[in-house]
């Protein structure tokens, strides 16, 4: 979430990242639409061992996690996939809500006969997706791993207070809607990306992440949240702020939003043992691309915590 403006660039670059060369891209029909995926380590997976399931950010294919593969694919089991309309997966216009996204992932796992427990990994808007999955299918999840997740818990009141406190004219929720609309109206953008942006615009109109307001409480599973904050304000952020006349005082605005996001995720995991928030000052939104070793080490630690928790059940 750290910067929507940064996200514009990250999503376009991460779409182009290739899947690991030692893993074979495969296709399967789900709801009569071809979905692209790769798996690793499933043959050596023992009964009841966690399997990594990666959920990427907005407009980003599963290949955006390619930087992590060298650290995990030879020792663990996992699934990486492209959502419908993203990467190599076909568009499916029947996927209209985030709950539909979650169900489609569930259908994919079931079709491929990849049994739980799952350790879900979500970057950016993939963070809300994995939280929603844990609400809909709680008994399938052994752990959650968030990489700079979007703050789906931000309220309108909090957003307005940030605007007032920082003397800014545009709030985060409003900026996100502007971002979605710009994608939808940009005919040079892929149809799949535009379709995904349309879905997310509807998901937060008129209420921000409206279908997340009554999530089931999290079970006591290990959770790791990695948050990048105090990011350097880039030239293009300043330029976009000026060109669109957004009236955002970027440094204090992001500072307050970062503090709220940390508060929200800390509250989310407060009842979860073996859980933590890792704060990374001056890191980029794509933490796993900037420092894959750091992320992989934290991910493996979370995996080990999942193993311990499963044994103690």
C-alpha positions as CSV (number, residue, x, y, z in Angstrom):
1,X,0.0,0.0,0.0
2,X,2.9,2.3,0.9
3,X,2.4,4.5,-2.2
4,X,-0.3,4.1,-4.8
5,X,1.8,6.2,-7.2
6,X,4.7,3.8,-6.7
7,X,2.3,1.0,-7.2
8,X,1.6,2.1,-10.7
9,X,5.2,1.5,-11.6
10,X,5.7,-1.6,-9.6
11,X,2.7,-3.4,-11.0
12,X,3.8,-2.8,-14.6
13,X,7.3,-4.0,-13.9
14,X,6.3,-7.0,-11.8
15,X,3.9,-8.2,-14.5
16,X,6.9,-8.8,-16.7
17,X,8.9,-10.8,-14.3
18,X,9.3,-14.4,-15.4
19,X,8.4,-17.5,-13.4
20,X,11.4,-19.5,-12.1
21,X,13.2,-21.2,-15.0
22,X,13.3,-24.5,-13.1
23,X,9.5,-24.5,-12.6
24,X,7.1,-25.3,-15.4
25,X,4.2,-23.0,-16.2
26,X,1.0,-25.0,-16.4
27,X,-2.6,-24.2,-17.3
28,X,-5.9,-25.6,-15.9
29,X,-9.5,-24.8,-16.8
30,X,-11.5,-23.2,-13.9
31,X,-15.1,-22.1,-14.7
32,X,-14.2,-22.8,-18.4
33,X,-11.3,-20.2,-18.2
34,X,-7.7,-21.1,-18.5
35,X,-5.6,-20.2,-15.4
36,X,-1.8,-20.1,-15.3
37,X,0.1,-21.4,-12.4
38,X,3.3,-23.1,-11.3
39,X,3.9,-25.4,-8.4
40,X,7.0,-26.5,-6.6
41,X,7.9,-29.1,-4.0
42,X,4.5,-30.8,-3.9
43,X,6.0,-34.3,-4.7
44,X,8.2,-34.2,-1.6
45,X,5.6,-32.6,0.6
46,X,4.7,-34.7,3.7
47,X,1.2,-35.0,5.1
48,X,-0.1,-32.0,7.0
49,X,3.0,-29.9,6.0
50,X,2.1,-26.2,5.1
51,X,2.2,-25.2,1.5
52,X,2.9,-21.6,0.4
53,X,0.1,-20.0,-1.7
54,X,1.1,-16.7,-3.2
55,X,-1.4,-13.9,-3.9
56,X,0.1,-10.9,-5.9
57,X,-0.7,-7.2,-5.9
58,X,-3.0,-5.3,-8.2
59,X,-2.4,-6.0,-11.9
60,X,0.5,-8.2,-11.0
61,X,1.0,-11.8,-12.1
62,X,2.5,-14.5,-9.9
63,X,5.8,-13.9,-11.5
64,X,6.2,-10.9,-9.3
65,X,7.3,-13.3,-6.6
66,X,10.1,-14.7,-8.8
67,X,12.8,-13.1,-6.6
68,X,11.8,-15.3,-3.7
69,X,11.8,-18.6,-5.5
70,X,15.5,-19.3,-5.2
71,X,15.2,-19.2,-1.4
72,X,12.1,-21.4,-1.1
73,X,11.4,-23.7,-4.0
74,X,14.0,-26.3,-3.3
75,X,13.0,-26.8,0.3
76,X,9.2,-26.2,0.5
77,X,6.0,-26.7,-1.4
78,X,4.1,-23.9,-3.0
79,X,1.7,-22.6,-5.6
80,X,2.0,-19.4,-7.5
81,X,-0.7,-18.3,-9.9
82,X,-2.1,-15.5,-12.1
83,X,-5.5,-14.2,-11.3
84,X,-8.1,-14.2,-14.1
85,X,-7.1,-11.5,-16.6
86,X,-3.6,-11.1,-15.2
87,X,-0.4,-12.6,-16.6
88,X,-1.3,-15.6,-18.7
89,X,-4.7,-16.3,-17.1
90,X,-7.9,-15.6,-19.1
91,X,-10.3,-12.9,-18.1
92,X,-13.4,-14.1,-16.3
93,X,-16.0,-11.3,-16.0
94,X,-18.0,-13.4,-13.6
95,X,-15.3,-12.6,-11.0
96,X,-16.9,-9.4,-9.7
97,X,-15.9,-9.2,-6.1
98,X,-12.9,-10.0,-3.9
99,X,-14.9,-12.9,-2.5
100,X,-15.1,-14.2,-6.1
101,X,-11.3,-13.9,-6.3
102,X,-10.9,-15.9,-3.1
103,X,-13.4,-18.6,-4.3
104,X,-11.5,-18.9,-7.6
105,X,-8.3,-19.5,-5.7
106,X,-10.0,-22.1,-3.6
107,X,-11.4,-23.8,-6.7
108,X,-7.9,-23.8,-8.2
109,X,-6.4,-25.5,-5.2
110,X,-9.2,-28.0,-5.1
111,X,-8.9,-28.8,-8.8
112,X,-5.2,-29.3,-8.5
113,X,-5.7,-31.5,-5.4
114,X,-3.4,-29.3,-3.3
115,X,-4.7,-30.0,0.2
116,X,-4.5,-27.7,3.3
117,X,-2.9,-26.4,5.4
118,X,-2.0,-23.2,3.5
119,X,0.4,-20.5,4.5
120,X,-1.0,-17.6,2.4
121,X,1.4,-14.9,1.2
122,X,-0.1,-11.6,0.1
123,X,1.6,-8.5,-1.3
124,X,-0.2,-5.0,-1.5
125,X,-3.8,-5.6,-2.3
126,X,-3.1,-9.3,-2.1
127,X,-3.0,-8.7,1.7
128,X,-6.7,-8.0,2.0
129,X,-7.3,-11.0,-0.3
130,X,-5.6,-13.5,2.0
131,X,-7.3,-12.0,5.1
132,X,-10.6,-12.5,3.3
133,X,-9.6,-16.1,2.5
134,X,-8.8,-16.7,6.1
135,X,-12.3,-15.5,7.0
136,X,-14.2,-17.6,4.4
137,X,-12.1,-20.8,4.7
138,X,-10.6,-20.5,8.3
139,X,-10.0,-24.2,8.7
140,X,-7.7,-24.4,5.7
141,X,-5.2,-21.8,6.9
142,X,-2.2,-22.4,9.1
143,X,-0.6,-18.9,8.7
144,X,-0.6,-15.5,7.0
145,X,2.3,-13.5,5.6
146,X,1.6,-9.9,4.5
147,X,4.1,-7.9,2.4
148,X,3.4,-4.2,2.6
149,X,-0.4,-4.8,2.6
150,X,-3.0,-2.3,1.6
151,X,-4.8,-0.8,4.6
152,X,-8.3,-2.2,4.1
153,X,-9.0,-1.2,7.8
154,X,-8.7,2.5,7.2
155,X,-12.0,4.3,8.1
156,X,-13.5,7.3,6.4
157,X,-13.2,9.2,9.7
158,X,-9.5,8.4,10.0
159,X,-8.9,9.4,6.4
160,X,-10.6,12.7,6.8
161,X,-8.6,13.3,10.0
162,X,-5.4,12.8,8.1
163,X,-6.5,15.3,5.5
164,X,-7.3,17.9,8.2
165,X,-4.1,17.2,10.2
166,X,-1.8,17.5,7.2
167,X,-3.7,20.3,5.5
168,X,-4.3,18.1,2.4
169,X,-7.2,18.2,0.0
170,X,-7.2,14.6,-1.0
171,X,-7.5,11.5,1.2
172,X,-6.1,8.1,0.7
173,X,-9.4,6.5,-0.1
174,X,-10.1,9.2,-2.7
175,X,-6.7,8.8,-4.3
176,X,-7.1,5.0,-4.6
177,X,-10.4,5.6,-6.5
178,X,-8.6,8.1,-8.8
179,X,-6.0,5.4,-9.4
180,X,-8.5,2.8,-10.3
181,X,-10.4,5.1,-12.6
182,X,-7.2,6.1,-14.4
183,X,-6.4,2.4,-15.1
184,X,-10.0,1.8,-16.3
185,X,-9.9,4.7,-18.7
186,X,-6.4,4.0,-20.0
187,X,-7.0,2.0,-23.2
188,X,-3.2,1.3,-23.5
189,X,-3.5,-0.9,-20.3
190,X,-4.4,-4.5,-20.7
191,X,-8.1,-5.5,-20.6
192,X,-7.3,-7.8,-17.7
193,X,-5.7,-5.1,-15.6
194,X,-8.6,-2.7,-16.4
195,X,-11.1,-5.4,-15.4
196,X,-9.3,-5.9,-12.1
197,X,-9.3,-2.2,-11.4
198,X,-13.0,-2.0,-12.2
199,X,-13.6,-4.8,-9.7
200,X,-11.6,-3.1,-7.0
201,X,-13.3,0.2,-7.7
202,X,-16.7,-1.4,-7.1
203,X,-15.3,-3.2,-4.0
204,X,-14.6,0.2,-2.4
205,X,-17.6,2.2,-3.8
206,X,-19.3,3.9,-2.0
207,X,-17.7,2.3,1.1
208,X,-14.0,1.5,1.3
209,X,-13.6,-2.3,1.2
210,X,-17.2,-2.6,2.0
211,X,-17.3,-6.4,1.9
212,X,-14.6,-6.6,4.6
213,X,-16.6,-5.0,7.4
214,X,-17.8,-8.3,9.0
215,X,-14.8,-10.6,8.6
216,X,-14.7,-13.7,10.9
217,X,-12.2,-13.3,13.7
218,X,-8.8,-14.7,12.9
219,X,-7.9,-18.1,14.4
220,X,-4.8,-18.2,16.6
221,X,-2.3,-18.8,13.7
222,X,1.1,-17.4,13.1
223,X,1.0,-14.1,11.2
224,X,3.8,-11.9,9.9
225,X,3.2,-8.4,8.6
226,X,6.1,-6.6,6.8
227,X,5.5,-2.8,6.4
228,X,7.6,-0.3,4.5
229,X,7.3,3.2,5.8
230,X,9.0,6.6,5.8
231,X,9.5,6.1,2.1
232,X,11.5,8.7,0.1
233,X,9.1,10.9,-1.8
234,X,9.9,10.4,-5.5
235,X,9.9,13.1,-8.2
236,X,7.0,11.4,-10.0
237,X,4.9,11.4,-6.8
238,X,5.4,15.2,-6.5
239,X,4.7,15.6,-10.2
240,X,1.4,13.6,-10.1
241,X,0.3,15.5,-7.0
242,X,0.9,18.8,-8.8
243,X,-0.5,17.8,-12.2
244,X,-3.7,16.4,-10.8
245,X,-4.0,19.2,-8.3
246,X,-4.4,16.7,-5.4
247,X,-3.2,19.2,-2.8
248,X,-1.5,16.5,-0.7
249,X,1.3,17.5,1.7
250,X,3.1,14.2,0.9
251,X,5.5,13.8,3.8
252,X,3.2,14.3,6.8
253,X,0.3,12.7,4.8
254,X,2.2,9.4,4.3
255,X,3.5,9.6,7.9
256,X,0.0,9.6,9.4
257,X,-1.2,6.9,7.0
258,X,1.7,4.7,7.9
259,X,1.1,5.1,11.6
260,X,-2.6,4.2,11.1
261,X,-1.7,1.1,9.0
262,X,0.8,-0.1,11.7
263,X,-1.9,0.5,14.3
264,X,-4.5,-1.4,12.3
265,X,-2.4,-4.5,11.6
266,X,-1.1,-4.5,15.2
267,X,-4.7,-4.6,16.4
268,X,-5.5,-7.4,13.8
269,X,-2.9,-9.7,15.2
270,X,-3.1,-8.9,18.9
271,X,-4.6,-12.3,19.8
272,X,-2.3,-14.3,17.6
273,X,0.7,-16.0,19.2
274,X,4.0,-16.3,17.3
275,X,3.0,-13.3,15.3
276,X,4.8,-10.0,14.6
277,X,5.0,-6.8,12.6
278,X,8.3,-6.1,10.9
279,X,8.9,-2.3,10.2
280,X,11.2,-1.4,7.4
281,X,12.0,2.3,7.2
282,X,13.0,3.6,3.8
283,X,12.0,0.4,2.0
284,X,10.0,0.4,-1.2
285,X,6.5,-1.0,-1.7
286,X,8.0,-4.1,-3.4
287,X,9.9,-5.3,-0.3
288,X,10.3,-8.8,-1.7
289,X,11.8,-7.4,-4.9
290,X,14.1,-5.0,-3.1
291,X,15.3,-7.4,-0.5
292,X,14.2,-11.0,-1.3
293,X,16.6,-12.6,1.2
294,X,15.2,-10.6,4.1
295,X,11.6,-11.5,3.1
296,X,12.4,-15.2,2.5
297,X,14.0,-15.5,5.9
298,X,10.9,-14.0,7.6
299,X,8.7,-16.3,5.5
300,X,10.7,-19.4,6.5
301,X,10.4,-18.3,10.2
302,X,6.7,-18.1,9.8
303,X,6.6,-21.5,8.2
304,X,8.5,-23.0,11.1
305,X,6.0,-21.3,13.5
306,X,3.2,-22.9,11.5
307,X,4.8,-26.3,11.9
308,X,5.0,-25.8,15.7
309,X,1.5,-24.6,15.9
310,X,0.2,-27.5,13.9
311,X,2.0,-30.0,16.1
312,X,0.5,-28.4,19.3
313,X,-3.1,-28.6,18.1
